[in-house]
Amino acid sequence: MQRLFPGERVVLPTIYTLIYLYVIFSLHHPIHEFKSVSIVSINYCPINEVILINITTFAINNILTIILNKPAMNEILIIQSKIYEIRGHKVMLDFDLAEMYGTETKYLKRSVKRNIERFEGDDFMFELTKDELSRCIFGTLNNQRGHNFKYMPFAFTELGVAMLSSVLNSKMAIEVNRGIMRAFVAVRQLITIPSVDRIEQLDNQMKELKEYIEEVFTDYNDINEDTRIQLDLINKTLAELQVQKKLSSKPRNPVGFVKPK
């Protein structure tokens, strides 16, 4: 689950949960393969705004096969779970990076302090304040760390992480950084407003997925109140896509003072 600070912008809004699910499991697979996972029931959890999908054993094996055949994608998803948004920057914290590099946090921070001139500016690195740390949802952090931090963690932006490989100067650091860079790029792509063609493609796929889910629930005779909520959520997603398509196709005002004709 994406770890967030209260008040920070959610990277993947609820309205795109189904699209995100599609991206994870079928970005490189035809829609009919996604259908073959045999969805049995779908439930919406309003507390943490996630959609829970109950599937058969066959479906689980199918999904595991997809993930295991794509180690790079799996690696990116793991790294994405360690990316926060703080002060308007997407960052990774020093203890997460140290764990990935196979070293201790104190050694990573020591190397950074010895080369502090490489990390000057908040666009490379900054130290969290006590307030920022206290607002963090500790339940999503490493429980073994507890709530006691002797020193405030360093937060590294994409530029800062790239600089770390030159400071740590090890083959492992370079390899880890390659995966981290891919994850940062993937996060940017997920939150970038897609083109009109891409929105239309997602719109069609969502409609097809909706029709399939309706057929499944009809077969299982399971159209209850929870199911209706899920179908309403899908309808809401389709409506949002239509709005985005209209906004994206709207001509933009030219730069300068010339009014559009």
C-alpha positions in Angstrom: 0.0 0.0 0.0 1.3 3.5 -0.8 2.5 5.2 2.4 1.2 8.7 2.8 1.5 11.6 5.1 -1.9 13.1 6.2 -2.7 16.1 4.1 -0.4 15.0 1.3 -1.8 14.4 -2.2 -2.7 10.8 -2.9 -0.7 9.5 -5.8 -3.3 7.1 -7.0 -6.8 8.4 -6.3 -9.6 6.0 -5.5 -11.3 6.8 -8.8 -8.4 5.1 -10.6 -8.2 2.0 -8.4 -9.7 -0.3 -11.0 -7.4 1.2 -13.7 -4.4 0.7 -11.4 -5.5 -3.0 -10.9 -5.7 -3.4 -14.7 -2.2 -1.8 -15.1 -0.7 -4.2 -12.6 -2.1 -7.4 -13.9 -2.7 -6.9 -17.5 -0.6 -4.0 -18.9 1.2 -6.4 -21.1 -1.6 -9.0 -21.5 -4.8 -9.0 -23.6 -8.0 -8.2 -21.8 -9.3 -11.8 -22.4 -6.3 -13.1 -20.3 -7.3 -10.7 -17.5 -10.9 -12.1 -17.7 -9.5 -15.6 -17.3 -8.7 -14.9 -13.7 -12.4 -15.7 -13.0 -13.4 -13.0 -10.6 -15.9 -14.4 -8.0 -16.8 -11.3 -6.0 -15.7 -7.7 -5.6 -15.9 -5.7 -2.4 -15.2 -2.0 -1.6 -13.6 -1.1 1.7 -14.4 2.6 2.4 -12.0 2.8 5.3 -8.8 2.6 3.3 -10.4 3.1 -0.1 -9.4 -0.1 -1.7 -11.2 -2.6 -3.8 -10.9 -6.2 -2.6 -11.3 -8.9 -5.2 -12.0 -12.5 -4.2 -10.9 -14.9 -6.8 -10.5 -18.7 -7.3 -7.4 -20.7 -6.8 -7.0 -20.8 -10.6 -7.1 -17.0 -10.7 -4.4 -16.7 -8.0 -2.1 -19.1 -9.9 -2.8 -17.1 -13.1 -1.9 -13.8 -11.4 1.2 -15.3 -9.7 2.4 -16.6 -13.1 2.0 -13.1 -14.6 4.0 -11.5 -11.8 6.7 -14.1 -11.5 7.3 -13.9 -15.3 7.9 -10.2 -14.8 10.6 -9.7 -12.1 11.4 -6.2 -13.2 7.8 -5.1 -12.8 7.6 -6.8 -9.4 10.7 -5.0 -8.3 9.3 -1.7 -9.4 6.1 -2.2 -7.5 8.1 -3.0 -4.3 10.2 0.2 -4.7 7.0 2.2 -5.4 5.7 1.2 -2.0 8.7 3.0 -0.5 8.2 6.3 -2.4 6.6 9.1 -0.4 5.4 12.6 -1.3 6.7 15.2 1.1 7.1 19.0 0.5 5.9 18.5 -3.0 8.7 16.0 -3.8 8.6 12.3 -4.4 11.2 10.9 -2.1 12.7 7.8 -0.5 13.8 7.8 3.1 17.4 6.9 4.2 16.5 3.7 6.2 14.6 2.3 3.2 17.5 3.1 0.9 20.0 1.6 3.3 18.0 -1.6 3.5 18.0 -1.8 -0.3 21.7 -1.1 -0.6 22.4 -3.8 2.0 24.0 -1.4 4.5 23.2 0.3 7.8 21.5 3.7 7.9 24.3 5.3 9.9 26.9 4.3 7.2 24.7 5.7 4.4 24.2 9.0 6.3 27.9 9.2 7.1 28.8 8.9 3.4 26.3 11.6 2.5 27.6 14.0 5.2 31.2 13.5 3.8 29.9 14.6 0.4 27.3 17.0 1.5 28.1 19.5 -1.3 26.7 16.9 -3.8 23.3 17.0 -2.0 22.8 20.8 -1.5 19.2 21.9 -2.1 15.9 20.4 -1.3 15.6 19.2 -4.9 18.3 16.6 -3.9 17.9 15.9 -0.2 16.4 17.3 3.0 16.1 16.3 6.6 12.6 15.6 7.9 11.3 17.8 10.7 9.8 16.3 13.9 6.4 17.4 12.7 6.7 15.7 9.4 8.0 12.5 11.1 5.2 12.7 13.7 2.6 12.9 11.0 3.8 9.8 9.3 1.6 6.7 9.6 4.0 4.4 11.5 1.8 1.4 10.9 3.0 1.3 7.4 6.7 1.6 8.3 9.0 -1.2 9.6 7.4 -2.1 12.9 10.7 -3.3 14.3 11.9 0.3 14.2 9.3 1.4 16.6 8.5 5.1 17.1 12.0 6.2 18.4 14.3 7.9 15.9 17.5 9.2 17.4 18.1 11.3 14.3 15.6 12.7 11.8 15.6 10.7 8.6 17.0 12.1 5.3 14.6 12.3 2.4 16.2 11.8 -1.0 14.5 13.0 -4.2 15.0 11.3 -7.6 18.1 13.5 -8.1 19.4 12.7 -4.7 19.0 9.0 -5.2 20.9 9.2 -8.5 23.7 11.0 -6.7 23.9 8.3 -4.0 25.3 5.7 -6.5 28.4 8.0 -7.1 28.9 8.5 -3.3 28.5 4.9 -2.3 30.5 3.8 -5.3 29.6 0.1 -5.4 28.3 -2.2 -8.1 25.3 -3.1 -5.9 24.4 0.6 -5.3 24.4 1.2 -9.1 22.2 -1.8 -9.7 19.8 -0.8 -7.0 19.7 2.7 -8.3 18.7 1.5 -11.8 15.6 -0.2 -10.3 14.8 2.9 -8.3 15.1 5.2 -11.3 12.6 2.9 -13.1 10.2 3.1 -10.2 10.4 6.9 -10.1 9.6 7.0 -13.9 6.7 4.6 -13.4 5.2 6.8 -10.7 5.5 9.8 -12.9 3.8 8.0 -15.8 1.0 6.8 -13.5 0.1 10.3 -12.3 0.7 12.1 -15.7 -2.6 13.0 -17.4 -2.9 10.6 -20.3 -3.5 11.6 -23.9 -7.0 11.6 -25.4 -6.3 8.3 -27.2 -5.1 6.7 -24.0 -8.1 7.9 -22.1 -10.4 6.5 -24.8 -8.6 3.2 -24.7 -8.9 3.0 -20.9 -12.6 4.0 -21.3 -13.3 1.1 -23.7 -11.4 -1.3 -21.5 -13.3 -0.3 -18.4 -16.6 -0.7 -20.2 -15.6 -4.1 -21.4 -14.5 -5.0 -17.8 -17.7 -3.7 -16.4 -19.8 -5.8 -18.8 -17.8 -8.9 -17.9 -18.1 -8.3 -14.1 -21.9 -7.8 -14.6 -22.0 -11.2 -16.4 -20.0 -12.9 -13.7 -22.3 -11.6 -10.9 -25.4 -12.6 -12.9 -24.0 -16.1 -13.3 -23.3 -16.3 -9.6 -26.7 -14.8 -8.7 -24.9 -12.4 -6.4 -26.3 -9.0 -7.2 -26.5 -7.7 -3.7 -26.1 -4.2 -2.2 -22.3 -4.5 -2.0 -22.2 -5.5 -5.7 -24.3 -2.5 -6.7 -21.9 -0.2 -4.8 -19.0 -1.7 -6.9 -20.9 -1.3 -10.1 -21.7 2.3 -9.2 -18.0 2.9 -8.5 -17.2 1.6 -12.0 -19.8 3.9 -13.5 -18.3 6.7 -11.6 -14.9 5.8 -13.1 -16.3 5.8 -16.6 -17.9 9.2 -16.0 -14.5 10.6 -14.8 -12.8 9.3 -17.9 -15.4 11.0 -20.1 -14.8 14.3 -18.3 -11.0 13.9 -18.7 -11.4 13.1 -22.3 -13.4 16.3 -22.9 -10.9 18.4 -20.9 -7.9 16.9 -22.8 -9.5 17.5 -26.2 -10.3 21.1 -25.4 -8.0 23.5 -27.3 -5.5 25.3 -25.0 -5.0 29.1 -25.1 -1.9 30.0 -27.1 1.1 31.5 -25.2 1.0 35.3 -25.1 -1.8 37.8 -25.4 -3.4 36.6 -28.7 -6.9 35.4 -28.0 -7.9 32.1 -29.7 -10.2 32.5 -32.7 
